[in-house]
Amino acid sequence: MARRFTIVCDDDQARIIETLARRYGITEEEVLTQLIDLGLDARDEQTV
């Protein structure tokens, strides 16, 4: 089951997210999803 969260970014973070979305032809939502996934993967690797 999918859940929805709200993320608040400052202007600099928002620009970076927009730039990544444009560069890779994906939505800002997908950029955020990928960044969260990468962060969670990195966290899991540190706890092993």
Secondary structure as UniProt FT lines:
FT   HELIX           11..24
FT   HELIX           28..47
//
